[in-house]
C-alpha cells in the first residue's frame, strides 16, 4: 500500500467541499477574519469518537478564533448523513460533506472500508488535522489510521499560541523527509 502524504511547509492543496447551504468552499480559505485555518477531517456520523472530538473542539473554538485560527470540519459523508449527525453535534463552526476518494487521497489521510452496512455505506477518512498558516502553507499536520489517536485540543491550542507568538520566532517543524 502506498499513500501520498502532505508535507509540513508545503502549500495546502485546493480541496473543495460542500456546506449544508449548498455552498462549495475551499477548505483552506479563511472567511471570518482569521488568517490561519484548521481543517479537521473526521470519519463521519457513524463515529462516536468523532462526535465527541467535534463537540470538544467547539469548547475551544473561541480560543482558537482569538489566535486567528478558523475551524472547518469535513468528511466523506453525504448531505443526509451530515444532517443526521447534527442531532448529536453542538458546534458553531462550519461542517462540510462530500469529500471524494480522490480528495481523501490528495489530503493523504488514511481511508477505511466500513465494517458493515450498519456503520456506513462508503469508504471514509480516518482522522486528519491540518493547520494552514497565512501564506497558505501547512504549519501543522496530524493524520491517524484509527479513531483513537487525535491531538489533545488543549495541548494543540497551547502549541498554536506558542507558534503564533512573534517573540518565539518558531518555524514550521518537520520539513525534511527521509
N, C-alpha and C positions, 0 to 999 in steps of 0.2 A: 504494500500500500504506500502510495506517495501522496503527501499533502503539501500544498503550497501555503506557506505562512507569510503573513505580513511582517515586516521588519521595522523595529523602532527607528525613527528618524525619517522613514520613507513617507511620501505623500499618501494620505488615506485615499483609497480608490473611490471613484464616483459610483456610489451604490444608492439606488432609489428604492423606496418602499411606499406603501400607501397608508395614509391615516384613515380613521373611520369616516371622516368627512368626504373621502374620495380623493383628497389632495395627494399628489405624488410629491414626496420630499427627497432631497439629497440628504442622506443620513448625517453627514459631517457638517452640513451648513448650519451656522448659528442663526437664530431667528428672534430671540428675545433679549438682545442686548449683551449676551455673553460673548466672549471671544475664544473660548475653548468649548469643546463638545465631548460628552461622554456617551458612547453608543454601547448599550447593553443588549447583547444578543442572548435571548433566552429560549429555552426548549419549546415552550408553548403552554397552552392552557391545561394540558394533561399533567403538568409537573407541579406538585405541591411545593417543592423547594424553590421553584421559580416564583411562584405566587408569594411565598414568604420573603424572598430576596427583593422583589419589586416593591412590596409593601414596606419593607425596612428601608429601602432606598428613598422612598417618599419621606421618611422621617428625617433624612439628611439633605433633602432637596434644597432647602433654603440655604444651608451652609455651603453647599456646592455653588449655588447661584451667587452668593456673596463673594466667592472666589472667581467668578466669571465663567463658571462651568455649567453649560446647559446639558440636559439629560434627554435622551430618547431611548425607549425600549423597542425592540423589534424581534419578530420571529417569522418562521415559515408558515404559521397558522393561516387559515382562511379568515375572511371578514367575520363569518358567523362564529368561528371558534374564538376570535378575539372578543366579539360581543358577549359570548357566553362567559369568557374569562373575567370580564369586567365585573361580574357579580361577586367575585372573590377579591377583587383588587380595590384598593383605595389610594389611587395615585393621581397626581395633578400634572405629571409630565406627559408628553406625547408618547403614544404607543402606536407602532406601525405594524403592518402584517404583510404577508405575501412574498417573503424572500424566496427566490427560486434556488434550485440546487446549484446552478451556475453562480449565483450571487454568494451563496454559502461558501462555495469553493474559492471565489475571489477574496472573501474575507479570511479564508484559511482556518475556519472553525472546523471542529470535528463534526461529522454527520453520522447519525444513527438511524437504524430501521426501528420501527415500533415493535414492541414485544408481542403485541396483539392488536386486533382492531379496537379493543376497548381503550387502549392507550391513545392512539391517534390513527389517522388514515394516510399519513405521509411520512417520508423521511424528514428528520428535523435536525436542527443545530444543537450541539452541546454548548454550554455557556461560553461566551466570549465577552470581553470588556475592552473597549478601545477608547483612549482619551487622545483627542486631536487638539493640537495647540493652535495659536493664532496664525501660524504660517500654513496650516492645513496638514501638518506632519504628525505622525504617530509619536506621541510622547510616552504613553503607557500602553502596553499590550499584555493582556492576560487571557489565555484560552485554556479550556479544560476539556477532558474527554469524558467527563461524567458530571452529574449534577451536584456532587458532594464537595467539589473543590472550587471555591469562589473567593475573591478578595474580601477581607474584612472591610466593611464600609467605613467604620471609624478610623481604621488604620490608613485606608486609601485617602480619606479626607485630610488626615494629618499630613500624609505624604504630598498631596497636591498643594496644600498650604505651604509646605516647605519649598517645593519646586517653584511655586509662583512668587515667592518672596525674592525680590531682586537682590537683596543683601546676600543671598546664598549662592547666586550665580551657578545654579545646579543644571548641568547639561542633560540631554537625553542619554539614558544609560542603555547598554546592551546593543550598541550599533554594529558590533562585529559578530560575524557568524563563523563557525568552524568550517 
